[in-house]
Amino acid sequence: MCRRAEEPWRHGGPDAFPRLTPRGRHRSRHRRRDAHPMGGRDRFAGFRPRSGAAAMMAGPFTSSEIAELRAQTPATGHRIHLNHASTSLMPRAVTGVMTDFIALEQAVGTHAAMEAHARDIEGVRHAVAALLNCPPRNIAFVETASRGWALALGACVSSGLRRIALARSDWGANILNASAMATGTALEVSLVPIGPLGQSSPAALVQAGAGGAVAFSLVPTSSGVAADVETIAEEARRREALVMIDAAQAVGQIPVDVSALGADVLVFPARKWLRGPKGAAVLFVSDRILAQAGPPLRDLGGGTWSGADDFLWRDDARRFESFEFNPAVRLGLGAAARLAREVGPGRIAARIRALVDLACTRLAALGAPLPMEAGDPAATGIMTWADRRRDVGALVEALRQRGIFAAGIGESQARLALEARGGPIIRASVHYFNTEDEIEAFATGFAALWHI
């Protein structure tokens, strides 16, 4: 049994298709045309948070701010970390709440420690909701983003979803889970072609998922170019399709406002750009999903066993949660969300793009190839290079020997997306607390190794 949502915060009622608000559409037509550091207009204007999630700081970062942020991040200074797209570096604000809880847990036991921190644990939901600009009731916590995505899709399929179209650059586990779910059900799965930078045509994606669902990554793992979410969501609304967004490579590096994006499902882990711990992830589900769908598995954390054969789902997103979770890790997620909001998603995005622009300038001056994303108006903090003649693993290891930690992305992570790139790629991802000196060292090292 699935009860309808009781709260009125929704886009036009529980059965109405979630859409961009009139205010959101106005912004998309008249958004600022700020110059992107690598050229073109600023697509991220559509991602800027509203006043409810406004940054507590404003303006560019000062050198003293960066120094303080790095001082609060013990892992900086030992290496040049340019692999934030895999896992970023946790600050003391995150590790501190985790170790404090574990110390209390050791002293008094797990349940007693949870009782003492009950308000803090529930506050994590509010912190994440504030970051995403949505009510807390639409937030669920899961172990991984892939699991949350699969649970949401399973709920939709059990409620009658019969068609889903995925961009071929979507996260591999999402594609695999959709394909597995199609076995033995009436679900029809379409994989939509992508260009070299991992983006599907919005029209093609929505056409393939019309009347069902469309799924894509806001920023793919194998490319730093953000999807045109506003266009996809607007088209999907007209074609009565659900919108499922994997925001693993977005939340924490660009502003993400789920109400402005028109998402029905949005997932992301804590460990990447948000700078949280591994083993915690967020699942956002819209009121439309809550009005009709329950997950395919029952867990006592998601509802009430009300009779011998009767189970009453919670009327909020917690129906997707498990009774078992790690309290310390969840508290770390909350601290990471609060820090991101305090620092300011807009400031973070601007700082990241300035560092990427610096990297491109230095690489060009040294005669090294620019990343594939250079010049794209929707480029983010992920820079990638592909060359079939080069041993990606060897180049990444050579950078590591210089103290520079980037990543090599192969078929096991993005098999379908890499078909458009011609093979494995080198990926460097910068965050707001990287320094100009680190970018200079990376450009110098990369150029030297590329010319060998």
C-alpha positions as CSV (number, residue, x, y, z in Angstrom):
1,M,0.0,0.0,0.0
2,C,1.3,3.4,-0.9
3,R,-0.3,6.5,0.6
4,R,-0.3,9.8,-1.3
5,A,1.9,12.6,-0.1
6,E,0.1,14.9,2.3
7,E,2.2,18.0,2.0
8,P,1.2,20.6,-0.5
9,W,4.7,21.4,-1.7
10,R,4.6,20.0,-5.2
11,H,4.3,21.1,-8.9
12,G,0.6,21.2,-9.5
13,G,-0.6,18.2,-7.4
14,P,0.6,14.7,-6.9
15,D,-0.2,13.5,-10.4
16,A,0.9,16.5,-12.3
17,F,4.1,16.2,-14.3
18,P,6.9,18.0,-12.5
19,R,7.9,21.0,-14.6
20,L,10.1,24.1,-14.4
21,T,8.3,26.8,-12.5
22,P,7.2,29.9,-14.6
23,R,10.0,31.7,-12.7
24,G,12.5,29.0,-13.8
25,R,11.4,29.3,-17.4
26,H,11.8,33.0,-17.2
27,R,15.3,32.6,-16.0
28,S,16.1,30.2,-18.9
29,R,15.0,32.8,-21.5
30,H,16.7,35.8,-19.9
31,R,19.6,34.3,-18.1
32,R,22.9,36.1,-17.8
33,R,25.2,35.8,-20.8
34,D,28.4,35.8,-18.8
35,A,31.5,34.7,-20.7
36,H,32.6,31.2,-19.9
37,P,36.4,31.0,-19.1
38,M,36.8,28.7,-22.2
39,G,34.3,30.5,-24.4
40,G,30.5,30.6,-25.0
41,R,27.6,31.3,-22.7
42,D,27.0,30.2,-19.2
43,R,24.7,27.2,-19.2
44,F,25.1,26.9,-15.4
45,A,22.9,29.9,-15.0
46,G,20.0,27.5,-15.0
47,F,21.5,25.6,-12.1
48,R,21.9,28.5,-9.7
49,P,20.2,28.0,-6.4
50,R,17.3,30.2,-5.3
51,S,17.3,32.3,-2.2
52,G,16.4,29.4,0.0
53,A,19.7,27.8,-0.8
54,A,21.7,31.0,-1.3
55,A,25.4,30.8,-0.4
56,M,26.4,32.2,2.9
57,M,29.6,33.6,1.3
58,A,29.9,35.8,-1.8
59,G,32.4,36.9,-4.3
60,P,35.7,35.2,-5.5
61,F,37.8,33.2,-3.1
62,T,40.7,35.1,-1.5
63,S,44.1,33.5,-1.1
64,S,43.6,33.4,2.6
65,E,40.3,31.5,2.2
66,I,41.9,28.9,0.0
67,A,44.8,28.6,2.5
68,E,42.3,28.0,5.3
69,L,40.3,25.5,3.4
70,R,43.4,23.6,2.6
71,A,44.6,23.8,6.2
72,Q,41.3,22.1,7.2
73,T,41.9,19.4,4.6
74,P,44.8,17.3,5.9
75,A,45.4,15.3,2.7
76,T,46.4,18.5,0.8
77,G,50.1,19.3,0.7
78,H,51.2,15.6,0.3
79,R,50.2,15.3,-3.3
80,I,48.4,17.2,-6.1
81,H,45.0,15.6,-6.1
82,L,43.2,16.0,-9.5
83,N,40.9,13.0,-9.1
84,H,37.9,14.6,-7.4
85,A,35.6,13.0,-9.9
86,S,36.5,9.7,-8.3
87,T,36.7,10.7,-4.7
88,S,37.6,14.1,-3.3
89,L,39.4,14.9,0.0
90,M,37.4,15.1,3.2
91,P,37.8,18.2,5.4
92,R,38.0,18.1,9.2
93,A,34.4,19.4,9.3
94,V,33.4,16.0,7.9
95,T,35.9,13.6,9.6
96,G,35.4,15.4,12.9
97,V,31.7,14.6,13.2
98,M,32.4,11.0,12.2
99,T,35.2,10.4,14.7
100,D,33.2,12.1,17.5
101,F,30.3,9.8,16.9
102,I,32.5,6.7,16.8
103,A,34.2,7.7,20.1
104,L,30.8,8.0,21.7
105,E,29.6,4.8,20.1
106,Q,32.7,3.1,21.6
107,A,31.9,4.5,25.0
108,V,28.2,3.9,25.3
109,G,27.1,1.6,22.4
110,T,25.6,2.2,19.0
111,H,22.0,2.7,19.9
112,A,22.7,4.9,22.9
113,A,25.0,7.1,20.7
114,M,22.3,7.3,18.0
115,E,19.8,8.4,20.6
116,A,22.2,11.1,21.8
117,H,22.7,12.3,18.2
118,A,19.1,11.8,17.0
119,R,18.5,15.4,16.2
120,D,21.9,15.6,14.4
121,I,21.1,12.5,12.3
122,E,17.7,13.8,11.3
123,G,19.3,17.2,10.6
124,V,21.3,15.6,7.7
125,R,18.1,15.3,5.7
126,H,17.4,19.0,6.2
127,A,21.0,19.9,5.2
128,V,20.8,17.9,2.0
129,A,17.3,19.3,1.2
130,A,18.6,22.8,1.7
131,L,21.5,22.2,-0.7
132,L,19.1,20.8,-3.4
133,N,16.3,23.3,-2.7
134,C,13.6,20.8,-1.9
135,P,11.5,19.6,1.1
136,P,13.2,17.1,3.4
137,R,10.4,14.6,2.7
138,N,11.7,14.1,-0.8
139,I,15.2,13.0,0.4
140,A,16.2,9.4,1.0
141,F,19.6,8.0,2.0
142,V,21.0,4.9,0.4
143,E,24.4,3.2,0.4
144,T,25.3,4.1,-3.2
145,A,23.9,6.2,-6.0
146,S,23.6,3.2,-8.2
147,R,21.4,1.4,-5.6
148,G,19.2,4.4,-5.2
149,W,18.7,4.8,-8.9
150,A,17.9,1.1,-9.3
151,L,15.4,1.2,-6.4
152,A,13.7,4.2,-8.0
153,L,13.5,2.6,-11.4
154,G,12.1,-0.6,-9.8
155,A,9.4,1.3,-8.1
156,C,8.4,3.0,-11.3
157,V,8.4,-0.3,-13.2
158,S,6.2,-1.9,-10.5
159,S,3.8,1.0,-10.9
160,G,3.5,0.6,-14.7
161,L,6.5,2.2,-16.3
162,R,7.0,0.5,-19.7
163,R,9.7,2.5,-21.4
164,I,13.0,4.1,-20.5
165,A,15.5,5.8,-22.8
166,L,19.1,6.2,-21.5
167,A,21.9,8.2,-22.9
168,R,24.8,5.9,-23.8
169,S,27.0,8.0,-21.6
170,D,24.9,7.4,-18.5
171,W,26.6,5.7,-15.6
172,G,27.3,2.0,-16.4
173,A,25.5,0.5,-13.5
174,N,22.3,2.5,-14.4
175,I,22.4,1.0,-17.9
176,L,23.1,-2.5,-16.6
177,N,20.3,-2.2,-14.0
178,A,17.8,-1.0,-16.6
179,S,18.7,-3.9,-18.9
180,A,18.5,-6.4,-16.1
181,M,15.1,-5.0,-15.1
182,A,13.8,-5.4,-18.7
183,T,14.3,-9.2,-18.4
184,G,11.1,-10.7,-17.3
185,T,9.1,-7.5,-17.4
186,A,7.4,-5.4,-20.0
187,L,10.1,-2.6,-19.7
188,E,11.5,-1.5,-23.0
189,V,15.0,-0.1,-22.8
190,S,16.5,2.2,-25.5
191,L,20.1,3.4,-25.6
192,V,20.4,6.8,-27.3
193,P,23.5,7.7,-29.3
194,I,25.9,10.3,-28.0
195,G,28.4,12.7,-29.5
196,P,32.2,12.7,-28.8
197,L,31.6,14.6,-25.5
198,G,29.0,12.2,-24.2
199,Q,25.8,14.1,-24.8
200,S,22.6,12.8,-26.5
201,S,20.4,15.1,-28.5
202,P,17.6,16.2,-26.1
203,A,15.0,15.6,-28.9
204,A,16.3,12.1,-29.6
205,L,16.4,11.2,-25.9
206,V,12.9,12.4,-25.2
207,Q,11.5,10.9,-28.3
208,A,12.8,7.5,-27.3
209,G,11.5,7.9,-23.8
210,A,8.1,9.6,-24.6
211,G,5.4,8.4,-22.2
212,G,8.0,6.6,-20.1
213,A,11.2,7.9,-18.7
214,V,14.5,9.5,-19.8
215,A,17.7,8.9,-17.9
216,F,21.1,10.6,-18.3
217,S,24.0,11.9,-16.3
218,L,24.0,15.6,-15.5
219,V,27.8,15.4,-16.1
220,P,29.1,12.1,-17.5
221,T,32.0,10.3,-15.8
222,S,33.9,10.2,-19.1
223,S,33.4,13.9,-20.1
224,G,33.2,17.2,-18.4
225,V,30.3,18.7,-20.4
226,A,27.1,19.1,-18.6
227,A,23.8,18.0,-20.2
228,D,21.3,20.5,-21.4
229,V,18.9,19.6,-18.6
230,E,16.5,22.5,-19.1
231,T,15.8,21.5,-22.7
232,I,15.5,17.8,-21.8
233,A,13.1,18.5,-18.9
234,E,10.9,20.9,-20.9
235,E,10.7,18.4,-23.7
236,A,10.1,15.5,-21.3
237,R,7.2,17.4,-19.6
238,R,5.5,17.9,-23.0
239,R,6.0,14.2,-23.8
240,E,4.8,13.0,-20.4
241,A,8.1,11.3,-19.5
242,L,9.8,11.0,-16.1
243,V,13.2,12.6,-15.7
244,M,15.9,10.5,-14.0
245,I,19.2,12.3,-13.4
246,D,22.5,10.9,-12.2
247,A,24.2,13.9,-10.6
248,A,27.2,12.0,-9.2
249,Q,29.6,14.3,-11.1
250,A,27.6,17.5,-10.5
251,V,26.5,18.0,-6.8
252,G,29.4,19.7,-5.1
253,Q,30.9,21.3,-8.2
254,I,28.0,23.1,-9.8
255,P,24.7,24.4,-8.2
256,V,22.0,21.8,-8.5
257,D,18.4,22.9,-7.8
258,V,16.1,19.8,-8.3
259,S,13.0,21.9,-8.5
260,A,14.4,24.1,-11.3
261,L,15.8,21.1,-13.1
262,G,12.4,19.3,-13.1
263,A,13.8,16.0,-11.9
264,D,11.7,13.1,-10.8
265,V,14.7,11.1,-9.6
266,L,18.1,12.4,-8.8
267,V,21.0,10.5,-7.2
268,F,24.6,11.3,-6.1
269,P,27.2,9.9,-3.7
270,A,28.8,11.8,-0.9
271,R,32.4,10.8,-1.8
272,K,32.9,12.8,-5.0
273,W,32.6,16.6,-5.4
274,L,30.6,16.9,-2.2
275,R,33.8,15.9,-0.2
276,G,31.9,13.5,2.0
277,P,32.6,9.9,3.1
278,K,32.4,6.7,1.0
279,G,29.3,4.5,1.6
280,A,26.7,7.3,1.7
281,A,24.5,8.5,-1.2
282,V,21.3,10.6,-1.7
283,L,18.2,9.7,-3.6
284,F,15.7,12.5,-4.4
285,V,12.3,11.4,-5.6
286,S,9.6,13.9,-6.7
287,D,6.0,14.0,-5.3
288,R,4.8,12.4,-8.5
289,I,6.9,9.3,-7.8
290,L,5.8,9.3,-4.1
291,A,2.2,9.4,-5.1
292,Q,2.3,6.1,-6.9
293,A,5.4,4.1,-6.4
294,G,6.9,1.9,-3.7
295,P,10.3,0.2,-4.0
296,P,10.5,-3.4,-5.2
297,L,11.9,-4.5,-1.8
298,R,10.4,-4.1,1.6
299,D,12.4,-3.0,4.6
300,L,11.3,-2.1,8.1
301,G,13.1,1.2,7.7
302,G,10.7,2.2,4.9
303,G,7.3,1.4,6.4
304,T,5.2,-0.4,8.9
305,W,4.4,-4.1,9.1
306,S,0.7,-3.4,9.9
307,G,-0.7,-7.0,9.5
308,A,0.3,-10.5,8.8
309,D,0.5,-9.8,5.1
310,D,0.2,-6.1,5.0
311,F,2.9,-3.5,4.8
312,L,2.2,0.2,4.9
313,W,4.8,2.3,3.1
314,R,5.9,5.6,4.5
315,D,4.4,8.6,2.7
316,D,7.8,10.2,2.1
317,A,11.1,9.3,0.5
318,R,12.2,7.3,3.5
319,R,10.2,4.4,2.0
320,F,13.4,3.8,0.0
321,E,15.7,3.6,3.0
322,S,17.1,0.6,4.9
323,F,16.7,0.2,8.6
324,E,20.5,-0.5,8.7
325,F,22.8,2.4,8.1
326,N,26.1,3.8,9.4
327,P,25.3,6.8,11.6
328,A,28.9,8.2,11.5
329,V,28.9,8.1,7.7
330,R,25.5,9.8,7.5
331,L,26.7,12.5,9.9
332,G,29.7,13.0,7.6
333,L,27.4,13.4,4.6
334,G,25.4,16.1,6.5
335,A,28.6,18.0,7.4
336,A,29.7,17.9,3.7
337,A,26.4,19.2,2.6
338,R,26.4,22.1,5.1
339,L,30.0,23.0,4.1
340,A,29.1,23.1,0.4
341,R,26.2,25.3,1.0
342,E,28.2,27.6,3.3
343,V,31.1,27.9,0.8
344,G,28.5,28.5,-2.0
345,P,27.8,26.3,-5.0
346,G,28.0,29.3,-7.3
347,R,31.4,30.3,-5.9
348,I,32.7,26.8,-6.2
349,A,31.6,26.5,-9.8
350,A,33.3,29.8,-10.7
351,R,36.5,28.9,-9.0
352,I,36.6,25.5,-10.7
353,R,36.1,27.0,-14.1
354,A,38.8,29.6,-13.4
355,L,41.3,26.8,-12.6
356,V,40.3,24.9,-15.7
357,D,40.8,28.0,-17.8
358,L,44.2,28.4,-16.2
359,A,45.1,24.8,-17.1
360,C,44.1,25.3,-20.7
361,T,46.1,28.5,-21.0
362,R,49.2,26.8,-19.6
363,L,48.8,23.7,-21.6
364,A,48.5,25.8,-24.8
365,A,51.6,27.8,-23.9
366,L,53.5,24.5,-23.4
367,G,52.4,23.0,-26.7
368,A,50.3,20.3,-25.1
369,P,46.9,19.3,-26.3
370,L,43.9,20.9,-24.7
371,P,41.2,18.8,-23.0
372,M,38.4,17.7,-25.3
373,E,36.0,19.9,-23.3
374,A,37.9,23.1,-24.0
375,G,35.7,25.8,-25.5
376,D,32.4,24.2,-24.7
377,P,30.1,26.5,-22.8
378,A,28.9,23.7,-20.6
379,A,32.4,22.5,-19.6
380,T,32.9,21.7,-15.9
381,G,35.9,20.7,-13.7
382,I,36.5,17.4,-15.6
383,M,39.1,17.5,-18.3
384,T,39.7,14.5,-20.5
385,W,42.2,13.5,-23.3
386,A,42.0,10.6,-25.7
387,D,44.7,9.2,-27.9
388,R,44.6,5.7,-29.2
389,R,48.4,5.7,-29.7
390,R,49.1,6.3,-26.0
391,D,49.2,4.0,-23.1
392,V,46.8,5.8,-20.8
393,G,47.7,3.7,-17.7
394,A,51.4,4.4,-18.2
395,L,50.8,8.2,-18.5
396,V,48.7,8.2,-15.4
397,E,51.3,6.3,-13.5
398,A,54.0,8.7,-14.7
399,L,52.0,11.6,-13.4
400,R,51.6,9.8,-10.1
401,Q,55.4,9.5,-9.9
402,R,55.5,13.3,-10.1
403,G,53.0,13.5,-7.2
404,I,50.1,14.3,-9.5
405,F,47.0,12.1,-9.0
406,A,44.7,12.0,-12.1
407,A,42.8,9.0,-13.4
408,G,42.6,6.7,-16.4
409,I,39.0,5.7,-17.5
410,G,38.6,2.5,-19.3
411,E,35.9,0.3,-20.7
412,S,35.0,-1.2,-17.3
413,Q,33.7,2.2,-16.1
414,A,32.2,3.7,-19.3
415,R,32.2,1.0,-22.0
416,L,29.5,2.6,-24.2
417,A,30.6,6.2,-23.8
418,L,34.2,5.4,-24.7
419,E,33.1,3.9,-28.0
420,A,32.5,7.5,-29.2
421,R,36.0,8.6,-27.8
422,G,37.9,5.8,-29.5
423,G,39.2,4.1,-26.3
424,P,40.4,4.8,-22.8
425,I,40.8,8.4,-21.6
426,I,43.0,10.4,-19.2
427,R,40.8,12.4,-16.8
428,A,42.0,15.2,-14.5
429,S,39.4,16.8,-12.3
430,V,40.0,20.0,-10.3
431,H,38.2,21.3,-7.3
432,Y,37.9,24.8,-5.7
433,F,40.6,24.1,-3.1
434,N,43.2,23.2,-5.7
435,T,45.8,26.0,-6.1
436,E,47.2,27.8,-9.1
437,D,50.6,26.3,-8.3
438,E,49.1,22.8,-8.5
439,I,47.6,23.6,-11.9
440,E,50.9,24.9,-13.1
441,A,52.7,21.8,-11.9
442,F,50.1,19.6,-13.6
443,A,50.3,21.4,-16.9
444,T,54.1,21.3,-16.9
445,G,54.2,17.6,-16.0
446,F,51.5,16.6,-18.5
447,A,53.2,18.5,-21.3
448,A,56.5,17.0,-20.6
449,L,55.1,13.4,-20.5
450,W,53.0,14.0,-23.6
451,H,56.0,15.0,-25.7
452,I,58.0,11.9,-24.7
